[in-house]
Amino acid sequence: MLTIAYLANQFPSPVEPYVLDEIKELRRRGVRVVTGTVRKPSAANKQSTEPDIALQPVGIFLLLRGAWLCARKWELISPLLKRVVVRGHESLLQRIKAFFHTWLGASYALLLEARNVDHIHVHHGYFGSWIAMTAARLLNVGFSMTLHGSDLLISAAYLDVKLTNCLFCLTVSDYNRHYILEKYPGISAAKVIVSRLGVAVVDSPSRPRQTPKSPRFSLLAVGRLHAVKDHALLIRACAQLHAGAVDFECFIAGEGPERPHLESLIRKLGLEGRVALLGHIQREQLDSLYGRADVVVLTSRSEGLPLVLMEAMAHGKIVIAPAITGIPELVILGKTGFLYEPGLIDDFVSRVLTIHSLTEAERHGRHFSRQLAWVRHAARTHVRHNFDREKNLESFCDAFLSRIAPPVETLPHENLILQQI
């Protein structure tokens, strides 16, 4: 039986449901999957699935065995450490971390040794990918990874050596693939594969809210409260809407380290009655929030291809997002949603005001009110054809297994991996 070790920085994670989806699909195909996490999940993040291997916290005895393994198989890891010491422009702290992650990689190899794995895959290109790469070299098996957004565009330390050593690399958008091939010209184009994420397409999309008792224009943002998500831009935009006498409400669903700063900004701008931080919302509760929203907004500075936009569009919601990375592959300006120039608050507010005007026209049945209905329909159709979870999971497994195992017969279906928008 084909055995794959699947490693994530933290598994399970409620904000990365696609990791568990991919593992389930591989197992459905008859693959034995050994799940691993670098960081042990907190009690709050634990789901029904527990990882087979948790690297941290790591025991001293395992670390000593890992050090001995590194010494015995020095010739296998010395090229990696040579890259750390004498090449590149990484900081001293990044170099020290790379040495420690090599040590953790040896520990991971020891934990996998008795499981007879044929291949190691890691989700995201952060430090877990160095650990997986080291373990694969020590075990003499293949290594692959999936790249999303920040792990490619912002936190890309040692990505050159990871791409060189991986058997193949999956990434979530055409933009990412083009970026990799341009940034790292020595990497073979055949090694980099577009594998889109997806969501369940809703059979009965949310309809525009028509409740006379609650006439406010409703904005919704869903995402971790982190600086890269730039919820502060959204809050400052809400201050402009308030100054312009727009009757609105704004809900921000998510939790994270930026919460104190955002709470302070809401108070400073006098938006307590307009903007609400809802904290972490269970996925099953999001449906009611989507149903309430007139527009779903994203204000991130960096993204891969956000599931929240796919989910909103599948629910038939109007979306506004920055024109960055692979987002325009999902949100086609004026057709499946609205884009704004990244970081430009005035452009963002202008898009919101346009949708507000069209929403008011729609509510009052004016003759040009069908424009938003066309966008909603196109958005749902686009998600159904290109970002359907079940189809894209099948395509993921086809691409994955074709590179590490002999071909297996599967039911015919549309291959969407390289489908152009």
C-alpha positions as CSV (number, residue, x, y, z in Angstrom):
1,M,0.0,0.0,0.0
2,L,1.3,3.5,-0.9
3,T,2.1,5.4,2.3
4,I,2.4,9.2,2.4
5,A,3.4,11.3,5.3
6,Y,1.4,14.6,5.2
7,L,2.8,17.4,7.4
8,A,1.3,20.7,8.3
9,N,2.5,23.5,10.6
10,Q,-0.6,22.9,12.7
11,F,-3.1,20.1,12.2
12,P,-6.0,20.1,12.5
13,S,-6.7,23.8,12.0
14,P,-10.2,25.2,11.7
15,V,-8.9,27.9,9.2
16,E,-7.4,25.3,6.9
17,P,-10.2,22.8,6.2
18,Y,-8.6,22.0,2.8
19,V,-5.8,20.0,4.5
20,L,-8.2,17.5,6.0
21,D,-10.2,17.4,2.7
22,E,-7.0,16.4,0.8
23,I,-6.1,13.8,3.4
24,K,-9.6,12.3,3.2
25,E,-9.5,12.2,-0.6
26,L,-6.1,10.4,-0.6
27,R,-7.4,7.9,1.8
28,R,-10.5,7.4,-0.3
29,R,-8.2,6.5,-3.1
30,G,-6.6,3.7,-1.0
31,V,-3.5,5.6,0.2
32,R,-2.3,5.2,3.7
33,V,-1.7,8.7,5.1
34,V,0.4,9.4,8.2
35,T,-0.7,12.8,9.4
36,G,1.7,15.1,11.2
37,T,1.8,18.5,12.8
38,V,4.8,20.6,13.8
39,R,2.9,22.4,16.5
40,K,0.6,20.4,18.7
41,P,-2.9,21.8,18.3
42,S,-4.4,23.6,21.3
43,A,-7.5,22.0,23.0
44,A,-9.6,24.8,21.3
45,N,-8.5,23.8,17.9
46,K,-8.8,20.0,18.3
47,Q,-11.4,18.4,16.1
48,S,-12.5,14.8,15.7
49,T,-9.2,14.1,13.9
50,E,-6.0,13.8,15.8
51,P,-2.6,13.9,14.1
52,D,-0.6,10.6,14.1
53,I,2.6,12.6,14.8
54,A,3.2,15.8,16.8
55,L,6.7,17.1,16.6
56,Q,6.5,19.8,19.3
57,P,7.0,19.7,22.1
58,V,9.9,17.4,21.2
59,G,11.5,15.2,23.9
60,I,15.2,15.4,24.7
61,F,15.8,11.7,23.9
62,L,14.3,12.1,20.4
63,L,16.5,15.2,19.9
64,L,19.6,13.3,20.9
65,R,18.7,10.5,18.5
66,G,18.1,13.1,15.8
67,A,21.5,14.6,16.4
68,W,23.1,11.2,16.0
69,L,21.2,10.5,12.8
70,C,22.5,13.8,11.4
71,A,26.0,12.8,12.3
72,R,25.6,9.3,10.7
73,K,24.1,10.7,7.5
74,W,26.0,13.9,7.3
75,E,26.6,13.6,3.6
76,L,22.8,13.8,2.9
77,I,22.1,17.0,4.8
78,S,25.4,18.8,4.3
79,P,24.3,20.4,1.0
80,L,21.4,22.0,2.9
81,L,23.5,23.3,5.7
82,K,26.1,24.6,3.2
83,R,23.3,26.7,1.7
84,V,22.5,28.0,5.1
85,V,26.0,29.0,6.0
86,V,27.7,30.3,2.9
87,R,25.0,31.3,0.4
88,G,21.9,33.5,0.5
89,H,21.0,36.7,2.2
90,E,18.9,35.4,5.1
91,S,19.3,37.0,8.5
92,L,21.3,35.4,11.3
93,L,18.1,34.5,13.1
94,Q,16.7,32.7,10.0
95,R,20.0,30.8,9.7
96,I,19.8,29.7,13.3
97,K,16.2,28.6,12.8
98,A,17.2,26.6,9.7
99,F,19.8,24.6,11.8
100,F,17.1,23.9,14.4
101,H,14.6,22.9,11.8
102,T,17.2,20.5,10.3
103,W,17.4,18.9,13.7
104,L,13.6,18.7,13.9
105,G,13.7,17.1,10.4
106,A,15.9,14.4,11.7
107,S,13.6,13.8,14.6
108,Y,10.6,13.6,12.2
109,A,12.5,11.1,10.1
110,L,13.0,8.9,13.1
111,L,9.3,9.0,13.9
112,L,8.5,8.0,10.3
113,E,11.2,5.4,10.0
114,A,9.1,2.4,11.2
115,R,6.1,3.5,9.1
116,N,7.7,2.8,5.7
117,V,6.6,6.0,4.0
118,D,7.0,6.3,0.3
119,H,6.7,10.1,0.1
120,I,6.4,13.2,2.3
121,H,4.1,16.1,1.4
122,V,3.9,19.3,3.4
123,H,1.2,22.0,3.2
124,H,2.6,25.6,3.1
125,G,6.2,26.6,2.4
126,Y,7.0,27.8,6.0
127,F,9.4,26.2,8.3
128,G,7.5,22.9,8.2
129,S,8.7,22.5,4.6
130,W,12.3,22.6,5.6
131,I,11.6,19.9,8.3
132,A,9.8,17.7,5.7
133,M,12.6,18.2,3.1
134,T,15.3,17.2,5.6
135,A,13.3,14.1,6.7
136,A,12.8,13.1,3.1
137,R,16.6,13.3,2.3
138,L,17.4,11.2,5.4
139,L,14.8,8.6,4.5
140,N,15.6,8.7,0.8
141,V,12.0,9.3,-0.3
142,G,10.4,12.0,-2.4
143,F,9.2,15.4,-1.0
144,S,6.6,17.8,-2.3
145,M,4.8,20.9,-1.0
146,T,1.8,23.1,-1.5
147,L,2.3,26.9,-1.7
148,H,-0.5,29.4,-1.1
149,G,0.3,33.1,-0.6
150,S,2.4,34.6,2.2
151,D,4.6,31.4,2.2
152,L,5.5,32.3,-1.4
153,L,5.3,36.1,-1.5
154,I,6.3,37.3,2.0
155,S,7.9,34.5,4.1
156,A,9.9,32.8,1.4
157,A,13.1,32.1,3.3
158,Y,15.1,29.3,1.6
159,L,12.3,28.7,-0.9
160,D,14.9,28.3,-3.7
161,V,16.4,25.2,-2.0
162,K,13.0,23.8,-1.2
163,L,11.9,24.2,-4.8
164,T,15.1,22.6,-6.1
165,N,14.7,19.6,-3.8
166,C,11.0,18.9,-4.1
167,L,9.8,16.3,-6.6
168,F,6.9,18.7,-7.5
169,C,5.2,21.7,-6.1
170,L,1.4,22.4,-6.0
171,T,0.2,25.9,-5.9
172,V,-3.3,27.5,-5.8
173,S,-3.3,29.9,-8.7
174,D,-1.9,30.7,-12.2
175,Y,-0.4,33.9,-10.7
176,N,1.6,31.9,-8.2
177,R,2.9,29.5,-10.8
178,H,4.0,32.4,-13.1
179,Y,5.6,34.1,-10.1
180,I,7.6,30.9,-9.1
181,L,8.9,30.4,-12.7
182,E,9.9,34.0,-13.0
183,K,11.4,34.4,-9.6
184,Y,13.2,31.0,-9.7
185,P,14.1,30.5,-13.4
186,G,16.1,27.4,-12.7
187,I,13.0,25.5,-11.6
188,S,11.5,23.2,-14.3
189,A,8.0,24.4,-15.4
190,A,6.8,20.8,-15.3
191,K,7.5,20.7,-11.6
192,V,5.0,23.5,-10.7
193,I,1.4,22.5,-10.9
194,V,-1.7,24.6,-10.4
195,S,-4.1,22.9,-8.0
196,R,-7.1,25.1,-7.2
197,L,-8.9,24.9,-3.9
198,G,-12.7,24.8,-3.8
199,V,-15.8,25.0,-1.8
200,A,-19.2,23.3,-1.8
201,V,-21.5,25.0,-4.2
202,V,-24.7,26.0,-2.5
203,D,-27.9,24.8,-4.2
204,S,-30.0,27.6,-2.8
205,P,-27.9,30.8,-2.6
206,S,-28.7,33.5,-0.1
207,R,-31.1,36.1,-1.5
208,P,-30.7,39.8,-1.1
209,R,-32.0,40.9,2.3
210,Q,-35.3,42.7,2.0
211,T,-36.3,43.4,5.6
212,P,-38.0,46.8,6.1
213,K,-37.3,46.6,9.8
214,S,-33.6,46.5,9.1
215,P,-32.8,48.7,6.2
216,R,-29.1,49.1,6.9
217,F,-26.6,48.3,4.1
218,S,-24.6,45.3,5.5
219,L,-20.9,44.6,5.0
220,L,-19.2,41.4,6.1
221,A,-15.5,40.5,6.4
222,V,-14.4,37.0,7.4
223,G,-10.8,36.3,8.3
224,R,-8.1,36.1,11.0
225,L,-7.4,39.3,12.8
226,H,-3.9,39.7,11.6
227,A,-2.0,42.7,10.2
228,V,-1.7,41.2,6.8
229,K,-5.5,41.0,6.5
230,D,-5.6,44.8,7.0
231,H,-9.0,45.1,8.7
232,A,-7.9,48.5,9.8
233,L,-8.4,49.7,6.3
234,L,-12.0,48.4,6.4
235,I,-12.6,50.2,9.7
236,R,-11.2,53.5,8.4
237,A,-13.4,53.0,5.3
238,C,-16.4,52.6,7.5
239,A,-15.6,55.9,9.1
240,Q,-15.8,57.5,5.7
241,L,-19.2,55.8,5.0
242,H,-20.4,57.1,8.4
243,A,-19.2,60.6,7.6
244,G,-21.1,60.4,4.3
245,A,-24.3,59.5,6.1
246,V,-24.5,56.0,4.7
247,D,-26.8,53.8,6.8
248,F,-24.7,50.7,7.2
249,E,-23.5,47.9,9.5
250,C,-20.2,46.0,9.4
251,F,-19.5,42.6,10.9
252,I,-16.0,41.2,11.1
253,A,-15.8,37.5,11.9
254,G,-12.5,36.1,13.1
255,E,-10.0,36.2,15.9
256,G,-6.4,37.0,16.2
257,P,-3.6,39.2,17.6
258,E,-4.9,42.4,16.0
259,R,-8.1,42.5,18.0
260,P,-6.9,45.0,20.7
261,H,-5.7,47.4,18.0
262,L,-9.0,47.1,16.0
263,E,-11.1,47.6,19.1
264,S,-9.1,50.7,19.9
265,L,-9.6,52.0,16.3
266,I,-13.3,51.4,16.4
267,R,-13.6,53.4,19.6
268,K,-11.3,56.2,18.3
269,L,-13.5,56.6,15.2
270,G,-16.8,56.4,17.1
271,L,-18.0,53.3,15.2
272,E,-19.1,51.2,18.2
273,G,-22.7,51.1,16.9
274,R,-21.7,50.4,13.3
275,V,-18.7,47.9,13.4
276,A,-18.8,44.7,15.4
277,L,-15.9,42.2,16.0
278,L,-17.7,38.9,16.2
279,G,-14.7,36.7,17.2
280,H,-14.3,33.2,15.8
281,I,-17.5,32.0,14.1
282,Q,-18.1,28.3,13.6
283,R,-18.3,27.4,9.9
284,E,-21.9,26.2,10.2
285,Q,-22.8,29.6,11.6
286,L,-21.4,31.5,8.6
287,D,-24.5,30.8,6.5
288,S,-26.6,33.2,8.5
289,L,-24.0,35.9,8.2
290,Y,-23.7,35.5,4.5
291,G,-27.5,35.6,4.3
292,R,-27.5,39.0,6.1
293,A,-24.7,40.6,4.1
294,D,-25.2,42.8,1.1
295,V,-21.5,42.6,0.3
296,V,-18.6,40.5,1.5
297,V,-15.3,42.4,1.6
298,L,-11.6,41.4,1.7
299,T,-8.9,44.0,2.5
300,S,-5.8,41.8,2.7
301,R,-2.3,43.0,1.7
302,S,-1.3,39.4,0.7
303,E,-3.4,36.4,-0.2
304,G,-3.3,33.1,-2.0
305,L,-6.8,32.4,-3.4
306,P,-9.1,33.0,-0.4
307,L,-11.8,30.4,0.4
308,V,-14.0,33.1,2.0
309,L,-14.4,34.8,-1.4
310,M,-15.3,31.4,-3.0
311,E,-17.8,30.7,-0.2
312,A,-19.4,34.2,-0.5
313,M,-19.7,33.9,-4.3
314,A,-21.2,30.3,-4.0
315,H,-23.8,31.9,-1.7
316,G,-24.6,34.4,-4.4
317,K,-23.1,37.4,-2.6
318,I,-21.4,40.4,-4.1
319,V,-17.7,40.6,-3.2
320,I,-15.1,43.3,-3.2
321,A,-11.4,42.4,-3.0
322,P,-8.0,43.9,-3.8
323,A,-6.6,43.2,-7.2
324,I,-3.6,41.2,-6.0
325,T,-2.0,37.8,-6.6
326,G,-4.5,35.2,-7.9
327,I,-7.7,37.0,-6.8
328,P,-8.5,38.4,-10.3
329,E,-8.7,34.7,-11.4
330,L,-11.7,34.4,-9.1
331,V,-13.1,37.9,-8.9
332,I,-13.3,39.1,-12.5
333,L,-13.9,42.9,-12.4
334,G,-17.5,43.8,-13.1
335,K,-18.4,40.2,-14.0
336,T,-18.1,38.0,-10.9
337,G,-17.4,40.8,-8.4
338,F,-15.5,44.0,-7.8
339,L,-11.8,44.8,-7.4
340,Y,-10.1,47.8,-5.9
341,E,-6.5,49.0,-6.1
342,P,-4.7,47.4,-3.1
343,G,-4.1,49.8,-0.2
344,L,-6.1,52.7,-1.7
345,I,-8.9,53.4,0.8
346,D,-10.6,55.9,-1.5
347,D,-10.9,53.3,-4.3
348,F,-12.3,50.8,-1.9
349,V,-14.9,53.2,-0.6
350,S,-15.8,54.1,-4.1
351,R,-16.6,50.5,-4.9
352,V,-18.6,50.1,-1.7
353,L,-20.7,53.2,-2.6
354,T,-21.3,51.9,-6.1
355,I,-22.6,48.6,-4.7
356,H,-24.7,50.5,-2.1
357,S,-26.4,52.5,-4.9
358,L,-27.1,49.4,-6.9
359,T,-28.4,47.6,-3.8
360,E,-30.8,50.5,-3.0
361,A,-32.0,50.4,-6.6
362,E,-32.5,46.7,-6.4
363,R,-34.5,47.0,-3.2
364,H,-36.8,49.6,-4.8
365,G,-37.2,47.6,-8.0
366,R,-35.7,50.3,-10.3
367,H,-35.2,49.4,-14.0
368,F,-31.3,49.0,-13.8
369,S,-31.4,46.9,-10.6
370,R,-30.6,43.7,-12.5
371,Q,-26.9,44.4,-12.7
372,L,-26.1,42.9,-9.3
373,A,-28.3,39.9,-10.1
374,W,-26.2,39.2,-13.2
375,V,-23.0,39.5,-11.1
376,R,-24.3,37.1,-8.5
377,H,-25.3,34.6,-11.2
378,A,-21.9,34.8,-13.0
379,A,-20.1,34.5,-9.6
380,R,-21.9,31.3,-8.7
381,T,-21.4,29.9,-12.2
382,H,-17.7,30.7,-12.1
383,V,-17.3,28.9,-8.7
384,R,-19.3,25.9,-9.9
385,H,-17.1,25.5,-13.0
386,N,-13.7,26.2,-11.6
387,F,-13.7,26.1,-7.8
388,D,-16.0,23.2,-6.9
389,R,-14.4,21.4,-4.0
390,E,-15.3,17.8,-5.0
391,K,-14.0,18.2,-8.6
392,N,-10.8,20.0,-7.5
393,L,-10.1,17.4,-4.8
394,E,-10.3,14.7,-7.5
395,S,-8.0,16.8,-9.7
396,F,-5.6,17.3,-6.8
397,C,-5.3,13.5,-6.2
398,D,-4.9,12.8,-9.9
399,A,-2.0,15.3,-10.1
400,F,-0.5,14.1,-6.8
401,L,-0.6,10.4,-7.4
402,S,0.4,10.5,-11.0
403,R,3.8,11.8,-9.9
404,I,4.5,9.4,-7.1
405,A,2.7,6.2,-8.0
406,P,1.8,4.2,-11.1
407,P,-1.4,5.3,-12.8
408,V,-4.6,4.0,-11.2
409,E,-8.0,3.8,-13.0
410,T,-10.4,6.5,-11.8
411,L,-13.8,7.5,-13.0
412,P,-13.6,10.1,-15.8
413,H,-14.2,13.6,-14.9
414,E,-13.3,17.1,-16.0
415,N,-9.6,18.0,-15.3
416,L,-9.7,21.5,-13.9
417,I,-6.1,21.9,-12.8
418,L,-4.9,23.8,-15.8
419,Q,-8.2,25.2,-16.8
420,Q,-7.9,28.8,-17.9
421,I,-10.3,31.4,-16.6
